[in-house]
Amino acid sequence: MGLFDKLKEKMGKKATMDDMYLYSEKELDEYEAFIQENFGPFEKVLHEIVSPDIHLDIIIVPPTAEDNYYKLITMGMGAYSMNVPKDLKEYELEHAELVLYLPKYWNIESPDEKDYWPIRYLKILGRLPIEYDTWLGYGHTVHGNEEKEPFAENTELNSLLLVNACNLLYENLDLRLSSGKKINFYQLFPLYQEELEYKMEHSMEELLELFSDEDIVPILNIKRKNYCVS
């Protein structure tokens, strides 16, 4: 059974509050205030209808004159404590949320897969640590599907690299809630299959050194150059 089948099976099960990992009301207030301060004001939130383990919403910060692109931020993934290796415990990497930037012309409302896949994969990765009793963090990569096919018909990108998310001043983001939890923010950086293979053979740093300044920016470009194809 693959990742998608497992997630579908879990989503079909009725959960009780005892089965779920949720932010407290105070933690949610602190989280939303942090997002407003570091990403900008928002009104739109894609609320999850069925929540089998965490309640995973996606905040949509709209384009502005200063930041002319959409900012998508998960809200709920960090309520779960991921299974981080013991030798990394001192870094407090157990709690994380995900970030993805989309160009201003992106059709956020569309259910078509060519428009919806960024939202879909925010949701999939948000639950991956629970499903596989693992963790996600800086430098990790995830294939979009077991067949290594592109995310959608309008792009050849097929996998995701996690890098540290930054605020408007390009400072690394992390949030210390009053409850004591440290929430780490990671940005999803889509890759081509050849780029993923290069990263696995060399390193993330060596891969990113191949990129031009134009394409190293965090806003998704579904037609960008493949830096590992001659």
N, C-alpha and C positions, 0 to 999 in steps of 0.2 A: 504494500500500500504506500503510495507516494504522499508527498507533503500536502497536495491539494485535497486528496481523498481523506486524509486524516483530519484536516481542518474542517472539511464539510461534515464528516461524521461527528466531530465534537460540536460543531455549531448546531447540529440537529438535536442534541441532548439538552434537556431542560436543566438549568443550573439553579441551585439555591444560593442564598447569600453566603452560606458557609463555604461553598465551593469557589468563591470569587475573591480576587485580590483587587481592592478598591482604595483610592485615595479617600481620606477623610474630607469632610466639608471644608475644614480649615486648610488642609493641604491643597485642595482644589482652588480655593480663593488665592492662596499664595502663588500657585502655579500660574493662574490666569493673569495675575498682576505682573509676574515675571515676564510672561510672553508679551504683554502690552508694552512693557518697558524696553525689552530687548529686540522685539520683532516689529512692533507697531500695533495700533488699535485694530480690533476686529469685531465683527458682528456675526459672521457666518461660521457655524460649526456643523460639520457632518456628523450627526449623532448616530451612534450604532443602535440598531433595533434589537438584535439578538446578541446577548453577551454571555458566553458560556464560562468564562474564566476571569477575564479583565473586562472593564468597560472601556472600549477603545474608540474615542472620538478623534476627529481631525479638525484642527483649527485652520481656518482659511484667512490669512492676512492679505487684503487686496493690494494691488499695485498703487503706488503713490508717485508724486512728481519726483521725489528723492529716490525711491526704490521702485522702479517701474517693472515689477514682476510680482507674481504670487508667491507667498510663503505658506507652505503646508507644514503643520507641526502636529505630531500625535499628542494625545492627552489620555493617559491611562496605562500605557505600557510600563511606566516607571513604578506603578504600585506593586508590581511583582519583583521579587528579589531573585535575580538570575544566578545560575550555578557557575560562579566565577572560580577558576583554579585557586587553590589555597595560597600559592606563592604570589598571587596578585591582590590578596585581600586588603593589604595596606592602602591600595589606591582607591578603594571604595567604588568599584565598577559595577556593583550589583544592580543598580537602577539606571534605566536609560529611556530616553525618548528620541524620536526620529524627526528629521527635517528634510524637506525637499523643496527646491525653488523651481517654479514654472514660468515661462515667458508670459508677457501680458496678454498675448493673443490666444492663450490656451483656453479651450472650452471646458471650464470647470463643471458645468452643469450636464455635460453630455454623458450618456450611458454607453456610448460606443467605445469598444475596447481601445481604439487608437487614442482616445482622449482619457479613458478611465484608468488605464493601467498604472499610472503613478500612484493613484489612490489605492488601487488594489494591492500594490506591493508594499505600501506603507502599512496596510492592515495585515498582510501576510507576515512581514518581518516583525511586526509588533507582537505577534503570537509565537513566532518561531522558538524563542527561548523556553516557553512553557511547553510547547509540543515536543521538543526534543531534549528537555532538561539540560539546556546548554546556555550559552550567553552570546551576546553580540557586543562588539566594541571596535575601537580604532584599528583600521587595517584589515578587518574581516571582509570577506567577499561571499556573495550568495548568488547562485544561478537562478534565473527567473523560472526555469522549469527543468525537469529531468531530461528532456530531449534537447536542451541547449538551443532551443529555437528563440528567435527574436521576441521581444515583449509584445509587439503588434505589427500589423502589416505595413505601417508607415516608417519603420525604423529597423536597423539591424542590431541595435543594442540589445543585449540579452542577459546582462548580469549587473550586480550592484556592489560597489565598494563603499565601505563606511569610513568617513573622515570626520575629524572633529568639526562641529558646527561653530560658527562665529557670530557675534552680534554685529550691530551696525558699525562698530569701531574696529572690526576684525579681531576682536578678543575672543579667546576660547570661552565657551559657555558651560557653566555648571550651576546648579541651583541647590542651595542648602535649605531644606525645609525646616521649619521650627520643630518638627517631629524628629529631626536628626538625619533623615534620609538625604543623601547627595544624589541629585539627578544629573546624569551626564547626557549631553546632546550630541547626536551623530548625524551628519548629513549624508544622504544617499547620492553617490556619484556613479551614474550608469557607465558601463564599459561594453566594448565589443568582445567577442570570444577570444580574438587574438591578443587583445590587451590583458584580459584575465590570465591567459596562459603565460604571457610575459611577466606579469606580476608574480605568479606562482613560481616561475623559474628564477626570477631575480629578486625584486623587492618592490614594495609600493613606492618608495622614494625614487627608485630608478625609473619606474613607469611614469610617474608624474613629471619627472625631469624631461621626458620626451615631449610634453605638451607645450604648445605655444601659450602666451599670456592670454590670448583671446579665448582659448578653449579650456583653460584651467579655472575660469570663473564658474561659480556654482550653479548658474542657471541652466536648466536642461536644454540641450540642443540635440534634437533627435537625428539631425543630418550632419553632425560634426565629423571632422576627419577621423579616420581610424589610424592611430599612431603606430600600429604594429603591422601594417600592411604596406608593402613597397609600392 
